[in-house]
Amino acid sequence: MLVCAAFAGATPVHAQTTPAGDIPEVIVTAQRSAAPASRTPVSMTVLSGEQLAAAALDSPSAVGARLPNVHMDGAPDGLRITIRGVSNADTTEKGDPSAAFMLDGIYIARPQAQDLSFFDIARVEVLRGPQGTLYGRNSTAGVVNVISNAPGQSLEGAVSVDLGNYNSRRASAMLNVPVSPSLALRAAVAYNQHDSYLINRQGTPYTLGGDRDDISARLSAKLALGEQGTLLLRYERSTVKQNNDSHVPSSNFYTFDAAGQPHWKDGSTDERLTNSFVPINAPLQQGSGRAVSDGLSAELEWNLGQARLYYVGSHRRFEHNQRANFYYGITPAFALGVRQRFDGDYKQDSHELRLASQGWGALTAQAGLYWFREQSQVLYSFRDLELLQLPPYYVFPHGPTEATGKAVFAQATYGLSERLRATAGVRFSHDDKSRIGSTNFQQAETFNPATDLRLLNAAELSTSKTTWRLGTEYDLDKSSMLFATVSTGYKAGGFNDGCLAGTSALGIACPAQLAVPENALIYQPETLTSWEAGFKSRFWHNRATLSATAFYYDYANLQLSGVVSVQGAPRFVTTNAGQARVKGLEVEGQLSVTPVDRLSYSLALLDAYYSAYAPDGVTSWAGRKLDRSPTTTFSLGFDHSFVFAASRLKAGLFTRYSSAYDISVPSQLRQYRIASRTQSDLTLAYARDGADWSVHGYVKNLEDKVRPISIDSFGMVVPSAPRTWGARLEYRF
């Protein structure tokens, strides 16, 4: 389905030395132990750090187009990950993603903290399908694991400078120093900035969003603890300053019929990217955004002889502040302006202790314990809704919001014969969630008990689930295998705004006339059962690879989110959506046509639809497509190297076709159709033999077409990036 790398000419990290023209094998850790990708019975795609750099893919949201049946869209409210139609729209502090995002094995809970800059990256592993046994809850869709380079025993460094259109400026540097045979240090830093992609036709001097301004750094130390153990410490920090006015009205992409249903319309790229909305009810403000994240992690590995002990622990903090102008659509033809403020402070801690067998013959096994806790304090503030007979300020102070997860897990694989292996895994997860806060109707920015009203938001929930995995593998020969798995996934339940009758907190009571019924306050966990069969092969003397997977999902209690009116005021509400079915086929591979020509390809077929769902309790959506699930996607990449007497020029072209798909607003019974499209990228790289420097050029989105990344209940659309280009000078030693 995809191309394990759109630009196959780049050498993957951890690749073995191979003859010219061979496709190197890639070592991955998808099943929590090092193994060749071609021998790992999981549907996955791996992109090496070299491939990311060659294609100028500088963030997680940039790599989605390289992955079959995957969308990774960067919106102002966080990274939206959709894998095989399984997704999530609740990016608030009480919501959970459907795909687990991992950074060096550490789960990153907040989508706003996931779309980080790629720098000094070893590889990105994207696992498709539920991974509930080894990765736990919130991995019903799959796992995205970003793995940075660890310190090594070689003195090396790198510096690069990148300039492009939209006043793009990028720079990065890395230095690896072996202090002694037992200690190595590594430092990396990256700067990334470009101007807004949007066009301001509002008649103000304010800049709009679709910009980027961030700086990130990572310090790592790897210490050998005698001959038996190693300790790897990492500290990283990132500061992102992005304007959160990244929306345009839905009318830039759609017309609406008499029933208010949207229809895709033609338009130029400039028309799509122009914001000309001038609200009649409120002055505009300069949008802004600042997010600071830092994290400290430790990885300990210890050889116990017959087993190997692993520990991974982390403490992370994320602070997020933003100001934005919202387009608040009342009808498709009429909208109000809303000035929005958000301040959030998140802390998370996690610990995992795992024991893996070593030298047990036909049996390999691992078992472990996991603990996670996240705490947050947030403040949402909206103003200018007086025309809706709301007070001047509509405010949500929430906190503390707490989520704690505990798990115990085990998985084992046994060789039934020289060619046949069987795998069984199980994980028990227990999750506790709680939140207190209020919905405030205020006359001023600060709450005044003499004139203002507060409604209590308070809830708590405990859920438990056992997920499991059964699988089998059969080696057709030394380079080809078949595999089949049945596995389950689980995403914890949660709660909406409101309170149960008789509760109280923060000095606020919850009388019966203001209470929310329990079935409306609490939504249940969503679960997924997956059947999957696949084939992986390396053939033609290691000059070709092929991976094919067929799958079927039984998906229950989908958690769908949107804005609805509760007690006369807009609220963000999540409900369970009944059942869905997903089935599909993925094929991907590479072909080394000649020592200087490399072809990569992918094909994805997907049929993801609701089997039982009524958004309003009456209207049936049975048979309608799940969000971001195109029926067909196809990609093709080709690299050719022009070899000269003392230099080499590599040219690469990557193109991806996607059929149409939908983005839904269930609370308004709307599905926005995104038209089919083709998007292509071009790269060039020049290097002299034996030289320490190289030059790279790129053009992304040659067609210069944009599409909606996200569409919310207000009619705000976040458009994708237009055509961008740039050149990078890189020096390595």
LUMNUZA-776687 format. One record per residue (C-alpha): z, x, y negated. Coordinates in steps of 0.02 Angstrom, whole numbers, plus 50000, padded with zeros to 5 digits. Each point is the difference from the previous one (the first is absolute). Layout:
[atom [Z,X,Y]]
...
END
This chain:
[atom [50000,50000,50000]]
[atom [50020,50121,49874]]
[atom [49961,50173,49985]]
[atom [50149,50101,50038]]
[atom [49950,50079,49839]]
[atom [49863,49945,49892]]
[atom [49954,50178,49963]]
[atom [50007,50074,50171]]
[atom [49952,50173,49941]]
[atom [50178,50034,49942]]
[atom [50111,50083,50129]]
[atom [50148,49888,50044]]
[atom [50177,50065,49986]]
[atom [50066,50072,50163]]
[atom [49823,50010,50067]]
[atom [49971,50124,50138]]
[atom [49874,50140,49981]]
[atom [49834,49935,50064]]
[atom [49823,50064,50012]]
[atom [49879,49957,49860]]
[atom [49940,49822,50014]]
[atom [50149,49940,50102]]
[atom [50112,49863,49933]]
[atom [50177,50071,49995]]
[atom [50141,49908,50086]]
[atom [50137,49934,49884]]
[atom [50185,50007,50046]]
[atom [50096,49844,49945]]
[atom [50178,49934,50013]]
[atom [49959,49814,50012]]
[atom [50118,49978,50149]]
[atom [50134,50112,49926]]
[atom [49943,50152,50097]]
[atom [49854,50120,49974]]
[atom [49845,49953,50099]]
[atom [49810,50006,49978]]
[atom [49932,49846,49910]]
[atom [49874,49975,50140]]
[atom [50142,49989,50128]]
[atom [50112,49882,49900]]
[atom [49990,49819,50063]]
[atom [50009,49923,49826]]
[atom [49864,49932,49887]]
[atom [50011,50119,49854]]
[atom [49905,50100,49869]]
[atom [50050,50171,49936]]
[atom [49946,50075,49834]]
[atom [50041,50184,49973]]
[atom [50055,50073,49835]]
[atom [49833,50091,49986]]
[atom [49906,49837,50024]]
[atom [50104,49913,49868]]
[atom [49968,50140,49875]]
[atom [49813,50011,50039]]
[atom [49977,49814,49967]]
[atom [50117,50000,49847]]
[atom [50115,49873,50083]]
[atom [50159,50027,49900]]
[atom [50112,49853,50050]]
[atom [50029,49879,50145]]
[atom [49904,49861,49910]]
[atom [49847,50114,49997]]
[atom [49988,50020,50189]]
[atom [49988,49818,50054]]
[atom [49810,50002,49994]]
[atom [50000,50141,50128]]
[atom [50094,49898,50130]]
[atom [49933,49861,50112]]
[atom [50084,49830,49981]]
[atom [50116,50070,49866]]
[atom [50026,49958,49816]]
[atom [50116,50106,49894]]
[atom [49993,49933,49823]]
[atom [50099,50070,49854]]
[atom [50061,49860,49887]]
[atom [50126,50009,49856]]
[atom [50133,49921,50111]]
[atom [49975,50123,50143]]
[atom [49888,50056,50142]]
[atom [49927,49855,50101]]
[atom [49967,50052,50180]]
[atom [49900,49885,50113]]
[atom [49956,50051,50178]]
[atom [49898,49885,50111]]
[atom [50038,49853,49885]]
[atom [50190,50027,50007]]
[atom [50067,50017,49823]]
[atom [50139,49955,49878]]
[atom [50003,49940,49819]]
[atom [50186,50010,49960]]
[atom [50029,50166,49912]]
[atom [50166,49948,49922]]
[atom [50165,50081,50043]]
[atom [50033,49867,50134]]
[atom [49830,50016,50085]]
[atom [49942,50109,50143]]
[atom [49828,50074,50035]]
[atom [49907,49964,50161]]
[atom [49946,50181,50023]]
[atom [50127,50141,50004]]
[atom [49962,50136,49873]]
[atom [50074,50167,50050]]
[atom [50010,50163,49904]]
[atom [50039,50146,50116]]
[atom [50080,49877,50121]]
[atom [50104,49913,49865]]
[atom [49974,49813,49977]]
[atom [49961,49958,49817]]
[atom [50059,49821,49971]]
[atom [49929,49957,49828]]
[atom [49811,49975,49983]]
[atom [50015,50058,49819]]
[atom [50055,50172,50063]]
[atom [49865,50015,50134]]
[atom [49841,50032,49899]]
[atom [50051,50179,49966]]
[atom [49886,50145,49960]]
[atom [49932,50101,50145]]
[atom [50035,50185,49979]]
[atom [50023,50139,50128]]
[atom [49972,49874,50139]]
[atom [49977,50052,50182]]
[atom [49930,49833,50060]]
[atom [50013,49811,49990]]
[atom [50017,49904,50163]]
[atom [49962,49813,49993]]
[atom [50051,49904,50157]]
[atom [49925,49826,50021]]
[atom [50097,49866,50093]]
[atom [50186,49965,50020]]
[atom [50109,50155,50022]]
[atom [50167,49912,50022]]
[atom [50071,50113,50135]]
[atom [49993,50172,49919]]
[atom [49989,49948,49816]]
[atom [50103,49840,49995]]
[atom [49994,49845,49891]]
[atom [49869,49975,49866]]
[atom [49866,50085,50104]]
[atom [49915,49842,50064]]
[atom [49836,50053,49917]]
[atom [50015,50185,50041]]
[atom [50061,50164,49925]]
[atom [49937,50113,49861]]
[atom [50079,50173,50021]]
[atom [49971,50130,49865]]
[atom [50045,50175,50059]]
[atom [50017,50144,49877]]
[atom [49977,50184,50039]]
[atom [50157,50090,50060]]
[atom [50043,50180,49952]]
[atom [49920,50131,50111]]
[atom [50010,50186,50034]]
[atom [49850,50049,49893]]
[atom [49996,50045,49817]]
[atom [49874,49881,49923]]
[atom [49965,49901,49844]]
[atom [49874,49886,49917]]
[atom [49957,49938,49827]]
[atom [49873,49867,49954]]
[atom [49939,49917,49840]]
[atom [49899,49838,49999]]
[atom [49911,49918,49852]]
[atom [49903,49836,50000]]
[atom [49950,49843,49908]]
[atom [50126,49881,49921]]
[atom [50079,50160,49933]]
[atom [50061,50041,50174]]
[atom [50105,50158,50017]]
[atom [50077,50058,50161]]
[atom [50087,50162,50044]]
[atom [50098,50059,50150]]
[atom [50083,50159,50061]]
[atom [50084,50057,50161]]
[atom [50094,50157,50050]]
[atom [50066,50041,50175]]
[atom [50118,50148,50017]]
[atom [50072,50068,50164]]
[atom [50168,50067,49940]]
[atom [50046,50067,50171]]
[atom [49950,49971,50182]]
[atom [50125,49856,50003]]
[atom [49973,49924,49826]]
[atom [49844,49938,49910]]
[atom [49986,49909,49834]]
[atom [49861,49892,49932]]
[atom [49976,49923,49827]]
[atom [49862,49881,49945]]
[atom [49966,49907,49839]]
[atom [49863,49879,49945]]
[atom [49949,49919,49836]]
[atom [49882,49851,49993]]
[atom [49942,49907,49845]]
[atom [49856,49889,49947]]
[atom [49971,49869,49866]]
[atom [49990,49813,50027]]
[atom [49854,49926,50096]]
[atom [50019,49836,49904]]
[atom [49914,49950,49838]]
[atom [50105,49922,49861]]
[atom [49914,49855,49911]]
[atom [50163,49917,49944]]
[atom [49988,50065,49822]]
[atom [50155,50110,50016]]
[atom [50023,50189,49990]]
[atom [50094,49998,50166]]
[atom [49941,50097,50152]]
[atom [49981,49908,50166]]
[atom [50044,50045,50179]]
[atom [49896,50069,50141]]
[atom [50056,50171,49941]]
[atom [50101,50139,50081]]
[atom [50122,50131,49937]]
[atom [50113,50080,50127]]
[atom [50075,50165,50050]]
[atom [50074,50036,50171]]
[atom [50087,50150,50079]]
[atom [50067,50045,50172]]
[atom [50113,50143,50055]]
[atom [50018,50038,50186]]
[atom [50102,50124,50100]]
[atom [49985,50032,50187]]
[atom [50139,50096,50085]]
[atom [50003,50063,50179]]
[atom [50172,49971,50077]]
[atom [49995,50138,50129]]
[atom [49876,49975,50140]]
[atom [50048,49821,50038]]
[atom [49984,49901,49839]]
[atom [49915,49977,49832]]
[atom [50055,49912,49841]]
[atom [49872,49936,49875]]
[atom [50061,49943,49829]]
[atom [49890,49913,49871]]
[atom [50034,49944,49822]]
[atom [49867,49910,49901]]
[atom [49989,49912,49833]]
[atom [49863,49898,49919]]
[atom [49984,49925,49826]]
[atom [49863,49871,49975]]
[atom [49956,49927,49831]]
[atom [49875,49860,50024]]
[atom [49960,49855,49885]]
[atom [50035,49842,50098]]
[atom [49878,49895,49897]]
[atom [49876,50021,50143]]
[atom [49947,49817,50013]]
[atom [49849,49903,49943]]
[atom [49978,49811,50007]]
[atom [49929,49928,50161]]
[atom [49855,49931,49896]]
[atom [49930,50178,49996]]
[atom [49955,49976,50184]]
[atom [49999,49813,50032]]
[atom [49946,49831,49937]]
[atom [50100,49845,50046]]
[atom [49939,49829,50055]]
[atom [50074,49832,49951]]
[atom [50131,50015,50138]]
[atom [50055,50171,49935]]
[atom [49927,50097,50146]]
[atom [49931,50174,49960]]
[atom [49821,50057,50030]]
[atom [49940,50180,49988]]
[atom [49885,50033,49852]]
[atom [49886,50144,49957]]
[atom [50050,50117,49861]]
[atom [49979,50178,49940]]
[atom [50134,50131,50028]]
[atom [50045,50002,49815]]
[atom [50019,49811,50002]]
[atom [50115,50012,50151]]
[atom [50108,50132,49916]]
[atom [50014,49918,49829]]
[atom [50159,49912,49945]]
[atom [49960,49885,49854]]
[atom [50142,49876,50027]]
[atom [50095,49962,49838]]
[atom [50147,49882,50032]]
[atom [50030,49855,49881]]
[atom [50188,50001,50025]]
[atom [50058,50181,49990]]
[atom [49962,50167,49918]]
[atom [49942,50140,50114]]
[atom [50103,50156,50029]]
[atom [49958,50177,50054]]
[atom [50015,50006,50188]]
[atom [50088,50146,50082]]
[atom [50073,50059,50163]]
[atom [50107,50142,50063]]
[atom [50054,50034,50178]]
[atom [50106,50146,50057]]
[atom [50031,50034,50184]]
[atom [50089,50143,50084]]
[atom [50052,50033,50177]]
[atom [50095,50126,50103]]
[atom [49968,50010,50187]]
[atom [50053,50106,50147]]
[atom [49918,50025,50170]]
[atom [50096,50086,50137]]
[atom [49924,50048,50167]]
[atom [50105,50078,50139]]
[atom [49948,50058,50173]]
[atom [50129,49945,50130]]
[atom [49902,50065,50149]]
[atom [49958,49842,50096]]
[atom [49990,49900,49839]]
[atom [49963,50024,49817]]
[atom [50108,49923,49863]]
[atom [49925,49936,49837]]
[atom [50088,49940,49843]]
[atom [49916,49933,49844]]
[atom [50103,49944,49850]]
[atom [49958,49957,49821]]
[atom [50069,49939,49835]]
[atom [49877,49930,49874]]
[atom [50009,49918,49829]]
[atom [49868,49905,49906]]
[atom [50010,49941,49818]]
[atom [49866,49886,49931]]
[atom [49980,49931,49823]]
[atom [49852,49907,49929]]
[atom [49939,49887,49860]]
[atom [49843,49895,50018]]
[atom [49902,49853,49932]]
[atom [49970,49865,50130]]
[atom [49859,49876,50010]]
[atom [50089,49840,50052]]
[atom [49868,49878,50059]]
[atom [50051,49818,49984]]
[atom [49827,49937,50049]]
[atom [49841,50098,50033]]
[atom [49947,49961,49820]]
[atom [50168,50024,49911]]
[atom [50126,50141,50004]]
[atom [50153,50058,49904]]
[atom [50055,50175,49959]]
[atom [50164,50065,50068]]
[atom [50086,50162,49953]]
[atom [50087,50074,50151]]
[atom [50135,50132,50022]]
[atom [50062,50077,50161]]
[atom [50135,50128,50037]]
[atom [50045,50052,50177]]
[atom [50112,50128,50082]]
[atom [49986,50027,50189]]
[atom [50094,50114,50118]]
[atom [49969,50024,50185]]
[atom [50078,50104,50139]]
[atom [49939,50021,50178]]
[atom [50050,50097,50155]]
[atom [49917,50016,50169]]
[atom [50063,50096,50151]]
[atom [49878,50019,50144]]
[atom [50005,50088,50168]]
[atom [49837,50045,50090]]
[atom [49980,50062,50178]]
[atom [49933,50173,50035]]
[atom [49935,50062,50167]]
[atom [50035,49843,50101]]
[atom [49839,50010,50100]]
[atom [49906,49837,50008]]
[atom [50125,49913,49884]]
[atom [50006,50015,49811]]
[atom [50130,49899,49908]]
[atom [50084,49981,49831]]
[atom [50143,49895,49933]]
[atom [50087,49986,49834]]
[atom [50108,49915,49870]]
[atom [49946,49947,49826]]
[atom [50094,49943,49844]]
[atom [49930,49947,49831]]
[atom [50072,49928,49840]]
[atom [49919,49953,49835]]
[atom [50091,49942,49843]]
[atom [49919,49941,49839]]
[atom [50037,49930,49827]]
[atom [49855,49917,49909]]
[atom [49966,49898,49843]]
[atom [49845,49892,49976]]
[atom [49975,49924,49828]]
[atom [49861,49881,49942]]
[atom [49980,49927,49826]]
[atom [49881,49885,49904]]
[atom [50006,49850,50118]]
[atom [50065,49876,49871]]
[atom [49843,49894,50019]]
[atom [50059,49966,50178]]
[atom [50164,49936,49927]]
[atom [50090,50155,50058]]
[atom [50118,50099,49887]]
[atom [49929,50154,49911]]
[atom [50062,50117,50137]]
[atom [49988,49971,50187]]
[atom [50101,50139,50084]]
[atom [50043,50053,50179]]
[atom [50144,50127,50009]]
[atom [50021,50041,50185]]
[atom [50116,50119,50086]]
[atom [50068,50068,50101]]
[atom [49865,49963,50127]]
[atom [50038,50087,50163]]
[atom [49905,50022,50162]]
[atom [50073,50091,50150]]
[atom [49910,50033,50162]]
[atom [50066,50070,50164]]
[atom [49901,50035,50157]]
[atom [50006,50080,50171]]
[atom [49837,50043,50089]]
[atom [49927,50085,50153]]
[atom [49827,50031,50071]]
[atom [49944,50088,50159]]
[atom [49834,50046,50080]]
[atom [49986,50038,50186]]
[atom [49853,50079,50090]]
[atom [49961,49887,50149]]
[atom [49863,50120,50055]]
[atom [49903,50146,49932]]
[atom [49896,49881,49894]]
[atom [50106,49843,49978]]
[atom [50152,49980,49886]]
[atom [50109,49851,49954]]
[atom [50105,49978,49842]]
[atom [50145,49884,49961]]
[atom [50097,49991,49838]]
[atom [50132,49889,49922]]
[atom [50090,49989,49833]]
[atom [50144,49891,49942]]
[atom [50010,49974,49812]]
[atom [50136,49914,49898]]
[atom [49975,49966,49815]]
[atom [50120,49937,49867]]
[atom [49939,49945,49828]]
[atom [50094,49933,49850]]
[atom [49970,49972,49816]]
[atom [50091,49927,49852]]
[atom [49925,49963,49830]]
[atom [49947,49858,49889]]
[atom [49858,49910,49915]]
[atom [50040,49996,49815]]
[atom [49930,49885,49865]]
[atom [50040,50096,49841]]
[atom [49974,49979,49813]]
[atom [49998,50188,49971]]
[atom [49976,50159,50100]]
[atom [50188,50013,50032]]
[atom [50089,49862,50094]]
[atom [50116,49892,49894]]
[atom [50114,49886,50102]]
[atom [50019,49882,49851]]
[atom [49815,49958,49991]]
[atom [49920,50057,50163]]
[atom [49994,49937,50179]]
[atom [50013,50097,50163]]
[atom [49953,49939,50174]]
[atom [50071,50096,50147]]
[atom [49887,50098,50118]]
[atom [50104,50053,50149]]
[atom [49960,50016,50184]]
[atom [50031,50107,50152]]
[atom [49915,50011,50168]]
[atom [50021,50092,50165]]
[atom [49859,50013,50126]]
[atom [49977,50094,50162]]
[atom [49849,50031,50109]]
[atom [49952,50096,50155]]
[atom [49824,50070,49994]]
[atom [49914,50081,50148]]
[atom [49844,50090,50056]]
[atom [49916,50014,50171]]
[atom [49849,50110,50025]]
[atom [49893,50093,50123]]
[atom [49878,50146,49985]]
[atom [49867,50060,50119]]
[atom [49903,50164,49985]]
[atom [49817,49977,50045]]
[atom [49982,50189,49988]]
[atom [50075,50142,49900]]
[atom [49927,49937,49836]]
[atom [49994,49809,50019]]
[atom [50136,49870,50023]]
[atom [50030,49813,50009]]
[atom [50159,49917,49937]]
[atom [50074,49826,49987]]
[atom [50158,49939,49915]]
[atom [50100,49842,49971]]
[atom [50120,50019,49855]]
[atom [50103,49899,49877]]
[atom [50043,50015,49816]]
[atom [50131,49924,49889]]
[atom [50031,49981,49813]]
[atom [50172,49943,49945]]
[atom [50028,49831,49918]]
[atom [50058,49978,49821]]
[atom [50046,49879,49863]]
[atom [49934,49923,49839]]
[atom [50082,49963,49834]]
[atom [50138,49871,50004]]
[atom [50165,49971,50088]]
[atom [50082,49890,50130]]
[atom [50113,49858,49944]]
[atom [50180,50054,49978]]
[atom [49969,50187,49981]]
[atom [50048,50101,49846]]
[atom [49978,50176,49934]]
[atom [49999,50091,49833]]
[atom [50108,49859,49933]]
[atom [49859,49875,50032]]
[atom [50025,49849,50112]]
[atom [49865,49916,50104]]
[atom [50026,49811,49992]]
[atom [49905,49887,50118]]
[atom [49881,49936,49866]]
[atom [49939,50179,49965]]
[atom [50006,50065,50179]]
[atom [49848,50045,50106]]
[atom [49987,49937,50180]]
[atom [50026,50138,50127]]
[atom [49825,49979,50073]]
[atom [49927,50031,49825]]
[atom [50119,50142,49954]]
[atom [49981,50098,50162]]
[atom [49837,50051,50083]]
[atom [49994,50063,50179]]
[atom [49942,50166,50074]]
[atom [49817,50016,50042]]
[atom [49950,50063,50171]]
[atom [49843,50066,50079]]
[atom [49944,50028,50179]]
[atom [49849,50113,50023]]
[atom [49885,50031,50149]]
[atom [49892,50154,49980]]
[atom [49879,50101,50107]]
[atom [49912,50159,49950]]
[atom [49891,50147,50047]]
[atom [50001,50177,49929]]
[atom [49880,50140,50043]]
[atom [49939,50171,49947]]
[atom [49830,50039,50074]]
[atom [49835,50094,49977]]
[atom [50092,50166,50016]]
[atom [50130,49948,49869]]
[atom [49865,49960,49873]]
[atom [50033,49812,50001]]
[atom [50151,49884,49999]]
[atom [50016,49814,50031]]
[atom [50147,49882,49986]]
[atom [49986,49813,50035]]
[atom [50138,49868,49997]]
[atom [50002,49813,50032]]
[atom [50153,49898,49952]]
[atom [50074,49826,49994]]
[atom [50153,49943,49899]]
[atom [50115,49850,50015]]
[atom [50082,49993,49828]]
[atom [50145,49881,49963]]
[atom [50099,49953,49844]]
[atom [49890,50094,49876]]
[atom [50093,50030,49837]]
[atom [49888,49944,49855]]
[atom [50054,50013,49818]]
[atom [49949,49926,49834]]
[atom [50061,49919,49839]]
[atom [50050,49817,50008]]
[atom [50097,49885,49883]]
[atom [50182,49978,50051]]
[atom [50112,49889,49893]]
[atom [49867,50003,49865]]
[atom [49986,50190,49989]]
[atom [49882,50123,50085]]
[atom [50077,50095,50147]]
[atom [49932,50128,50123]]
[atom [50021,49918,50171]]
[atom [49968,50061,50177]]
[atom [49974,49878,50144]]
[atom [49958,50014,50184]]
[atom [49819,49953,50034]]
[atom [49996,49945,50180]]
[atom [49884,50096,50114]]
[atom [49846,50110,49993]]
[atom [49881,50082,50123]]
[atom [49915,50167,49976]]
[atom [49869,50080,50111]]
[atom [49882,50143,49970]]
[atom [49909,50156,50052]]
[atom [50005,50175,49923]]
[atom [49883,50145,50037]]
[atom [50003,50169,49913]]
[atom [49941,50176,50034]]
[atom [49918,50160,49944]]
[atom [49843,50091,50051]]
[atom [49960,50182,49968]]
[atom [49810,49988,49995]]
[atom [49980,50186,49963]]
[atom [50122,50137,49948]]
[atom [49966,49949,49818]]
[atom [49979,49812,50018]]
[atom [50144,49880,50035]]
[atom [49989,49811,50017]]
[atom [50147,49880,50001]]
[atom [50000,49813,50024]]
[atom [50108,49846,50023]]
[atom [49974,49817,50040]]
[atom [50134,49866,49987]]
[atom [49985,49818,50053]]
[atom [50144,49885,49955]]
[atom [50038,49815,50025]]
[atom [50169,49964,49919]]
[atom [50042,49819,49963]]
[atom [50142,49874,49985]]
[atom [50022,49895,50156]]
[atom [50137,49890,49925]]
[atom [50042,49999,49814]]
[atom [50018,49869,49863]]
[atom [50041,50085,49833]]
[atom [50058,49838,49918]]
[atom [50063,49918,50158]]
[atom [49848,49886,50006]]
[atom [49837,50098,49979]]
[atom [49953,50094,50159]]
[atom [49934,50176,49985]]
[atom [49973,50016,50187]]
[atom [49842,50102,50029]]
[atom [50003,50084,49828]]
[atom [49994,50189,49989]]
[atom [50152,50108,49969]]
[atom [49999,50103,49841]]
[atom [49899,50160,49988]]
[atom [49921,49979,50172]]
[atom [49811,50022,49986]]
[atom [49903,49953,50156]]
[atom [49901,50162,50000]]
[atom [50024,50172,49925]]
[atom [49892,50151,50033]]
[atom [50009,50178,49936]]
[atom [49887,50150,50016]]
[atom [50030,50178,49942]]
[atom [49883,50149,50005]]
[atom [50032,50182,49955]]
[atom [49871,50139,49989]]
[atom [50035,50182,49962]]
[atom [49866,50105,49914]]
[atom [50029,50179,50056]]
[atom [49940,50140,49887]]
[atom [50010,50188,50015]]
[atom [50178,50014,49935]]
[atom [50054,49823,49961]]
[atom [50004,49820,50061]]
[atom [49971,49832,49916]]
[atom [50065,49846,50090]]
[atom [49939,49827,49952]]
[atom [50082,49841,50063]]
[atom [49957,49816,49985]]
[atom [50116,49859,50056]]
[atom [49959,49815,49990]]
[atom [50095,49846,50056]]
[atom [49942,49820,50015]]
[atom [50122,49855,50003]]
[atom [49957,49817,50025]]
[atom [50085,49869,49891]]
[atom [50185,49961,50017]]
[atom [50134,49894,49915]]
[atom [50157,50023,49895]]
[atom [50107,49843,50007]]
[atom [50119,49912,49882]]
[atom [50076,49875,50123]]
[atom [50113,49918,49870]]
[atom [49843,49943,49907]]
[atom [49895,49968,50157]]
[atom [49874,50130,49942]]
[atom [49906,50136,50092]]
[atom [49906,50123,49891]]
[atom [49846,50066,50090]]
[atom [49960,50185,49971]]
[atom [49812,50025,50019]]
[atom [49928,50122,50127]]
[atom [49970,50173,49932]]
[atom [49948,50179,50035]]
[atom [50091,50148,49925]]
[atom [49942,50181,50012]]
[atom [50071,50171,49956]]
[atom [49914,50168,49977]]
[atom [50077,50173,50012]]
[atom [49940,50179,49975]]
[atom [50094,50162,50037]]
[atom [49943,50178,49965]]
[atom [50083,50160,50062]]
[atom [49947,50181,50016]]
[atom [50034,50092,50161]]
[atom [50168,50088,49993]]
[atom [50039,49934,49825]]
[atom [50171,49928,49956]]
[atom [49927,49867,49886]]
[atom [49892,49846,50027]]
[atom [49924,49860,49896]]
[atom [50000,49817,50048]]
[atom [49912,49851,49922]]
[atom [50013,49815,50040]]
[atom [49941,49828,49950]]
[atom [50096,49849,50063]]
[atom [49932,49823,50001]]
[atom [49818,50048,49968]]
[atom [49955,49815,49986]]
[atom [50123,49979,49855]]
[atom [50059,49831,50066]]
[atom [50177,49935,49984]]
[atom [50094,49868,50099]]
[atom [50169,49913,49987]]
[atom [50141,50101,50078]]
[atom [50128,49862,49980]]
[atom [50002,49822,49931]]
[atom [50164,49914,49960]]
[atom [50054,49822,49973]]
[atom [49976,50016,49811]]
[atom [49815,50045,50014]]
[atom [50026,50185,49962]]
[atom [49877,50115,50088]]
[atom [50022,50187,50023]]
[atom [49824,50076,50010]]
[atom [49956,50153,50102]]
[atom [49941,50163,49923]]
[atom [49822,50018,49932]]
[atom [49889,50151,50032]]
[atom [50096,50162,49976]]
[atom [49943,50180,50011]]
[atom [50071,50173,49977]]
[atom [49997,50183,50047]]
[atom [50138,50111,50068]]
[atom [50022,50189,49996]]
[atom [50116,50064,50136]]
[atom [50074,50172,50031]]
[atom [50092,50049,50160]]
[atom [50081,50160,50059]]
END
